[in-house]
């Protein structure tokens, strides 16, 4: 069987990169490294999955009325198409399926990529068109960005390798932790049918960020043990994973009685200056609070020390606390403006809240013992 269509190369490449986010590049199952391409008339539907997360997107042809389905390795398609079009945003690519191969042709160059039978592709859930809740895309993606960095980088424990999403009738809460820090973002929504909570894997969150600039509204909901997110012509479907996520609200101390107000940009600048000398084995920085002054100090027995001073609003007694410098920078890099820093002593947790978010965001960081 042979069929072909003409696509804008840049548009097709953008959708391939979107769905390719979920492909398991190191999978021992070849089909999980591939994207399913379904040409139906003037639209191509691209689908990729790692069995827990599914990404789907549509791309409209410039010309052609093909009806054919095939698969091809996602990373190979992306690199081949990227090499073909270069920086030409208007490149018109001929996309042809012939004898199980995907042929890409442009400007005298032809690339032929072997595929696998579509029968080998995993069974996919039903893609429901009607989802019960909606949220502004910018607000949702801000919540994802400001929590995702706190997800553990370790494969185990599994329940920490993603962010917990709680949905009630009036709000959605996203929480992530690696056992040393905790990030919580809350935003309002109009969920007519709240559907509880589930873990959203890191790869799903990474792919959701590619909704940016697609449509101003994301619709979402749960059906048949899958959570669906739709933004324009793009969709993410994540298997509902009911895991034993920590009861994170209970760990936030209520008796923190010392508060400082610090500017996020000033803090990011100070951390950037001292971090080149951070001890890579501990990544520790000493925060020393005195009246209206915060001093950051880094000591590395192998190469020296560094310090920086930041103006703050603080009127409590002098105190210091040890923090992981990378964890601090991860947080402050997400925000601008003033941040409240609440603590009790050098052994207590420290709670950070952006002043202009009115309690919609909380970051908790455990202290480090310093020599």
DAKAVEN-V308594 format. One record per pair of residues at least 12 apart in sequence whose ideal C-beta (glycine too) atoms are under 8 Angstrom apart, sorted by the first residue. I is the first residue (numbers start at 1). J is the second residue. Records with the same first field share a line. If there is no record, write none. Layout:
# DAKAVEN-V308594
I: J / J
This chain:
# DAKAVEN-V308594
1: 68 / 97 / 98
2: 96 / 97 / 98 / 99
3: 39 / 66 / 67 / 68 / 96 / 97
4: 64 / 66 / 94 / 95 / 96 / 97 / 103
5: 39 / 42 / 44 / 61 / 62 / 63 / 64 / 65 / 66 / 94 / 95
6: 61 / 62 / 63 / 64 / 92 / 93 / 94 / 95
7: 44 / 59 / 61 / 62 / 92 / 93 / 95
8: 62 / 90 / 91 / 92 / 93
9: 81 / 84 / 85 / 88 / 91 / 92 / 93 / 106
10: 85 / 88 / 89 / 90 / 91
11: 59 / 60
12: 44 / 59 / 81 / 93 / 95
13: 78 / 81 / 82 / 85
15: 46 / 57 / 58 / 59 / 234
16: 35 / 46 / 74 / 77 / 78 / 81
17: 78 / 210
18: 46 / 55 / 57 / 207 / 210 / 234
19: 35 / 46 / 47 / 48 / 55 / 56 / 57 / 74
20: 35 / 48 / 55 / 74 / 75 / 77 / 78
21: 48 / 55 / 203 / 206 / 207 / 210
22: 48 / 49 / 50 / 53 / 54 / 55 / 203 / 204 / 207
23: 35 / 48 / 50 / 74 / 75
24: 50
25: 75
27: 50
30: 73 / 116
31: 71 / 116 / 120 / 121 / 122
32: 49 / 50 / 51 / 122
33: 73 / 74 / 75
34: 48 / 71 / 72 / 73 / 74 / 115 / 116 / 121
35: 47 / 48 / 71 / 72 / 73 / 74 / 77
36: 48 / 69 / 70 / 71 / 118 / 121
37: 69 / 70 / 71 / 72 / 97 / 102
38: 69
39: 61 / 66 / 67 / 68 / 69 / 95 / 97
40: 67
41: 65 / 66 / 67
42: 60 / 61 / 64 / 65
43: 58 / 59 / 60 / 61
44: 58 / 59 / 60 / 61 / 95
45: 57 / 58
46: 58 / 59
47: 124
48: 74
49: 122 / 124
50: 203
51: 122 / 239
52: 201 / 203 / 204 / 238 / 239 / 241
53: 201 / 203 / 204 / 207 / 236 / 237 / 238 / 239
54: 124 / 125 / 226 / 235 / 236 / 237 / 238
55: 207 / 234 / 235 / 236 / 237
56: 127 / 234 / 235 / 236 / 237
57: 233 / 234 / 235
58: 233
59: 233
62: 92
66: 97
68: 97
69: 118
70: 97 / 100 / 102 / 115 / 118
71: 115 / 116 / 117 / 118 / 120 / 121
72: 102 / 113 / 114 / 115
73: 113
76: 113
77: 102 / 104 / 113
80: 104 / 111 / 113
81: 93 / 104
84: 104 / 106 / 107 / 109 / 111
85: 106
91: 106 / 107
92: 106
93: 105 / 106
94: 106
100: 114 / 115 / 116 / 117
101: 113 / 114 / 115
102: 115
125: 223 / 224 / 226 / 237
126: 223 / 224
127: 228 / 235 / 237
128: 221 / 223 / 228
131: 219 / 220 / 221 / 228 / 230
132: 191 / 192 / 193 / 221
133: 167 / 172 / 189 / 190 / 191 / 192 / 193 / 219 / 220 / 221
134: 189 / 190 / 217 / 218 / 219 / 220
135: 172 / 187 / 189 / 217 / 218 / 220
136: 216 / 217 / 218
137: 211 / 212 / 214 / 215 / 216 / 217 / 218 / 231
138: 216
139: 187
140: 172 / 187 / 208 / 211 / 218
141: 208 / 209 / 211 / 212
142: 185
143: 172 / 174 / 185 / 186 / 187
144: 163 / 174 / 185 / 205 / 208 / 209
145: 209 / 334
146: 183 / 185 / 334 / 335 / 361
147: 163 / 174 / 175 / 176 / 183 / 184 / 185
148: 163 / 176 / 202 / 205 / 206
149: 176 / 183 / 330 / 331 / 334
150: 176 / 177 / 178 / 181 / 182 / 183 / 330 / 363
151: 163 / 176 / 177 / 178 / 202 / 205
152: 177 / 178 / 179
153: 178
154: 178
158: 243
159: 199 / 243 / 244 / 245 / 246
160: 177 / 178 / 179 / 245 / 246
161: 201 / 202
162: 176 / 199 / 200 / 201 / 202 / 204 / 205 / 241
163: 175 / 176 / 199 / 200 / 202 / 205
164: 176 / 197 / 198 / 199 / 200 / 245 / 248
165: 197 / 198 / 199 / 200 / 227
166: 196 / 197
167: 189 / 191 / 194 / 195 / 196 / 197
168: 191 / 194
169: 191 / 192 / 194
170: 188 / 189 / 190 / 191
171: 186 / 187 / 188 / 189
172: 186 / 187 / 188 / 189 / 191
173: 185 / 186
174: 186 / 200
175: 245 / 248
177: 246 / 248
180: 324 / 327 / 365 / 366
181: 324 / 327 / 363 / 364 / 365 / 366
182: 248 / 251 / 252 / 362 / 363 / 364
183: 331 / 361 / 362 / 363 / 364
184: 248 / 361 / 362 / 363
185: 360 / 361
186: 359 / 360 / 361
187: 360
193: 221
195: 221 / 222 / 227
197: 242 / 245
198: 222 / 227 / 238 / 240 / 241 / 242
199: 241 / 242 / 243 / 245
200: 227 / 238
201: 238 / 241
204: 236 / 238
207: 236
208: 229 / 236
210: 234
211: 229 / 231 / 232 / 234 / 236
214: 231 / 232 / 233 / 234
215: 231 / 232
217: 231
218: 230 / 231
219: 231
222: 240
225: 239 / 240
226: 238 / 239 / 240
227: 239 / 240
251: 349 / 364
252: 349 / 351 / 362 / 364
253: 344 / 348 / 349 / 351
255: 344
256: 342 / 343 / 344 / 348 / 349 / 351
257: 344
258: 289 / 314 / 316 / 317 / 319 / 342 / 343 / 344
259: 314 / 316 / 340 / 341 / 342 / 343
260: 289 / 294 / 312 / 313 / 314 / 316 / 340 / 341
261: 312 / 313 / 314 / 338 / 339 / 340 / 341 / 355
262: 294 / 310 / 312 / 313 / 338 / 339 / 341
263: 310 / 311 / 337 / 338 / 339
264: 332 / 335 / 336 / 337 / 338 / 339 / 354
265: 336
266: 310 / 311
267: 310 / 328 / 332 / 339
268: 329 / 332 / 333
270: 296 / 308 / 309 / 310
271: 285 / 296 / 308 / 325 / 328 / 329 / 332
272: 329
273: 306 / 308
274: 296 / 297 / 298 / 306 / 307 / 308 / 325
275: 298 / 325 / 326 / 329
276: 306
277: 298 / 300 / 303 / 304 / 305 / 306
278: 298 / 300 / 325 / 326
279: 298 / 299 / 300 / 301 / 302
282: 368
283: 324 / 325 / 326
284: 298 / 322 / 323 / 324 / 325 / 368 / 370
285: 297 / 298 / 322 / 323 / 324 / 325 / 328
286: 298 / 299 / 320 / 321 / 322 / 370
287: 320 / 321 / 322 / 323
288: 318 / 319 / 320
289: 312 / 314 / 316 / 318 / 319 / 320 / 321
290: 314 / 318
291: 314 / 315
292: 311 / 312 / 313 / 314 / 315
293: 309 / 310 / 311 / 312 / 314
294: 309 / 310 / 311 / 312 / 314
295: 307 / 308 / 309 / 310
296: 308 / 309 / 310
298: 325
312: 341
319: 343 / 345 / 346
320: 346
321: 343 / 345 / 346 / 350 / 367
322: 346 / 367 / 368 / 369 / 370
323: 350 / 365 / 367 / 368
324: 365 / 368
327: 365
328: 365
331: 352 / 363 / 365
335: 354
337: 354 / 355 / 356
338: 354 / 355 / 356
339: 352 / 353 / 354 / 355
340: 352 / 353 / 354 / 355
346: 367
347: 367
348: 367
349: 364 / 365 / 366 / 367
350: 364 / 365 / 367
351: 363 / 364
352: 364 / 365
